Amino acid sequence: MLVALASCTLQPTLSLLLGHVILVSRGCAESFFKEAYVAQ
C-alpha cells in the first residue's frame, strides 16, 4: 500500500522534474545559439 502510494506520487514528480530540466536546457541552448548567430 505504502509502496504503491509512493510510486504513484514519485513518478509524476520525476516526470515533471525531467520535463522542467529539458525545457530549461532547451531554452539555454536556444539563447546560446541566438547569441552565437548574432555575434557572427
Chimera marker file (.cmm) of the C-alpha trace (Angstrom):
<marker_set name="trace">
<marker id="1" x="0.000" y="0.000" z="0.000" r="1" g="1" b="0" radius="0.5"/>
<marker id="2" x="2.673" y="2.472" z="1.046" r="1" g="1" b="0" radius="0.5"/>
<marker id="3" x="4.930" y="1.447" z="-1.831" r="1" g="1" b="0" radius="0.5"/>
<marker id="4" x="2.120" y="1.912" z="-4.352" r="1" g="1" b="0" radius="0.5"/>
<marker id="5" x="1.337" y="5.334" z="-2.927" r="1" g="1" b="0" radius="0.5"/>
<marker id="6" x="4.998" y="6.342" z="-3.049" r="1" g="1" b="0" radius="0.5"/>
<marker id="7" x="5.391" y="5.222" z="-6.663" r="1" g="1" b="0" radius="0.5"/>
<marker id="8" x="2.168" y="6.997" z="-7.647" r="1" g="1" b="0" radius="0.5"/>
<marker id="9" x="3.410" y="10.288" z="-6.220" r="1" g="1" b="0" radius="0.5"/>
<marker id="10" x="7.045" y="9.830" z="-7.192" r="1" g="1" b="0" radius="0.5"/>
<marker id="11" x="6.541" y="9.056" z="-10.861" r="1" g="1" b="0" radius="0.5"/>
<marker id="12" x="4.608" y="12.224" z="-11.817" r="1" g="1" b="0" radius="0.5"/>
<marker id="13" x="7.048" y="14.301" z="-9.775" r="1" g="1" b="0" radius="0.5"/>
<marker id="14" x="10.013" y="12.759" z="-11.544" r="1" g="1" b="0" radius="0.5"/>
<marker id="15" x="8.482" y="13.240" z="-14.980" r="1" g="1" b="0" radius="0.5"/>
<marker id="16" x="7.628" y="16.843" z="-14.112" r="1" g="1" b="0" radius="0.5"/>
<marker id="17" x="11.191" y="17.460" z="-12.946" r="1" g="1" b="0" radius="0.5"/>
<marker id="18" x="12.597" y="15.835" z="-16.062" r="1" g="1" b="0" radius="0.5"/>
<marker id="19" x="10.344" y="17.910" z="-18.315" r="1" g="1" b="0" radius="0.5"/>
<marker id="20" x="11.399" y="21.070" z="-16.481" r="1" g="1" b="0" radius="0.5"/>
<marker id="21" x="15.072" y="20.215" z="-16.880" r="1" g="1" b="0" radius="0.5"/>
<marker id="22" x="14.571" y="19.545" z="-20.595" r="1" g="1" b="0" radius="0.5"/>
<marker id="23" x="12.710" y="22.835" z="-21.027" r="1" g="1" b="0" radius="0.5"/>
<marker id="24" x="15.382" y="24.812" z="-19.190" r="1" g="1" b="0" radius="0.5"/>
<marker id="25" x="18.265" y="23.207" z="-21.089" r="1" g="1" b="0" radius="0.5"/>
<marker id="26" x="16.424" y="23.776" z="-24.377" r="1" g="1" b="0" radius="0.5"/>
<marker id="27" x="15.931" y="27.445" z="-23.509" r="1" g="1" b="0" radius="0.5"/>
<marker id="28" x="19.615" y="27.765" z="-22.607" r="1" g="1" b="0" radius="0.5"/>
<marker id="29" x="20.654" y="26.133" z="-25.870" r="1" g="1" b="0" radius="0.5"/>
<marker id="30" x="18.366" y="28.380" z="-27.905" r="1" g="1" b="0" radius="0.5"/>
<marker id="31" x="19.634" y="31.566" z="-26.280" r="1" g="1" b="0" radius="0.5"/>
<marker id="32" x="23.222" y="30.352" z="-26.708" r="1" g="1" b="0" radius="0.5"/>
<marker id="33" x="22.712" y="29.671" z="-30.421" r="1" g="1" b="0" radius="0.5"/>
<marker id="34" x="20.973" y="33.023" z="-30.888" r="1" g="1" b="0" radius="0.5"/>
<marker id="35" x="23.887" y="34.870" z="-29.288" r="1" g="1" b="0" radius="0.5"/>
<marker id="36" x="26.378" y="32.911" z="-31.373" r="1" g="1" b="0" radius="0.5"/>
<marker id="37" x="24.375" y="33.675" z="-34.519" r="1" g="1" b="0" radius="0.5"/>
<marker id="38" x="24.187" y="37.396" z="-33.696" r="1" g="1" b="0" radius="0.5"/>
<marker id="39" x="27.914" y="37.561" z="-32.900" r="1" g="1" b="0" radius="0.5"/>
<marker id="40" x="28.885" y="36.445" z="-36.398" r="1" g="1" b="0" radius="0.5"/>
<link id1="1" id2="2" r="1" g="1" b="0" radius="0.2"/>
<link id1="2" id2="3" r="1" g="1" b="0" radius="0.2"/>
<link id1="3" id2="4" r="1" g="1" b="0" radius="0.2"/>
<link id1="4" id2="5" r="1" g="1" b="0" radius="0.2"/>
<link id1="5" id2="6" r="1" g="1" b="0" radius="0.2"/>
<link id1="6" id2="7" r="1" g="1" b="0" radius="0.2"/>
<link id1="7" id2="8" r="1" g="1" b="0" radius="0.2"/>
<link id1="8" id2="9" r="1" g="1" b="0" radius="0.2"/>
<link id1="9" id2="10" r="1" g="1" b="0" radius="0.2"/>
<link id1="10" id2="11" r="1" g="1" b="0" radius="0.2"/>
<link id1="11" id2="12" r="1" g="1" b="0" radius="0.2"/>
<link id1="12" id2="13" r="1" g="1" b="0" radius="0.2"/>
<link id1="13" id2="14" r="1" g="1" b="0" radius="0.2"/>
<link id1="14" id2="15" r="1" g="1" b="0" radius="0.2"/>
<link id1="15" id2="16" r="1" g="1" b="0" radius="0.2"/>
<link id1="16" id2="17" r="1" g="1" b="0" radius="0.2"/>
<link id1="17" id2="18" r="1" g="1" b="0" radius="0.2"/>
<link id1="18" id2="19" r="1" g="1" b="0" radius="0.2"/>
<link id1="19" id2="20" r="1" g="1" b="0" radius="0.2"/>
<link id1="20" id2="21" r="1" g="1" b="0" radius="0.2"/>
<link id1="21" id2="22" r="1" g="1" b="0" radius="0.2"/>
<link id1="22" id2="23" r="1" g="1" b="0" radius="0.2"/>
<link id1="23" id2="24" r="1" g="1" b="0" radius="0.2"/>
<link id1="24" id2="25" r="1" g="1" b="0" radius="0.2"/>
<link id1="25" id2="26" r="1" g="1" b="0" radius="0.2"/>
<link id1="26" id2="27" r="1" g="1" b="0" radius="0.2"/>
<link id1="27" id2="28" r="1" g="1" b="0" radius="0.2"/>
<link id1="28" id2="29" r="1" g="1" b="0" radius="0.2"/>
<link id1="29" id2="30" r="1" g="1" b="0" radius="0.2"/>
<link id1="30" id2="31" r="1" g="1" b="0" radius="0.2"/>
<link id1="31" id2="32" r="1" g="1" b="0" radius="0.2"/>
<link id1="32" id2="33" r="1" g="1" b="0" radius="0.2"/>
<link id1="33" id2="34" r="1" g="1" b="0" radius="0.2"/>
<link id1="34" id2="35" r="1" g="1" b="0" radius="0.2"/>
<link id1="35" id2="36" r="1" g="1" b="0" radius="0.2"/>
<link id1="36" id2="37" r="1" g="1" b="0" radius="0.2"/>
<link id1="37" id2="38" r="1" g="1" b="0" radius="0.2"/>
<link id1="38" id2="39" r="1" g="1" b="0" radius="0.2"/>
<link id1="39" id2="40" r="1" g="1" b="0" radius="0.2"/>
</marker_set>
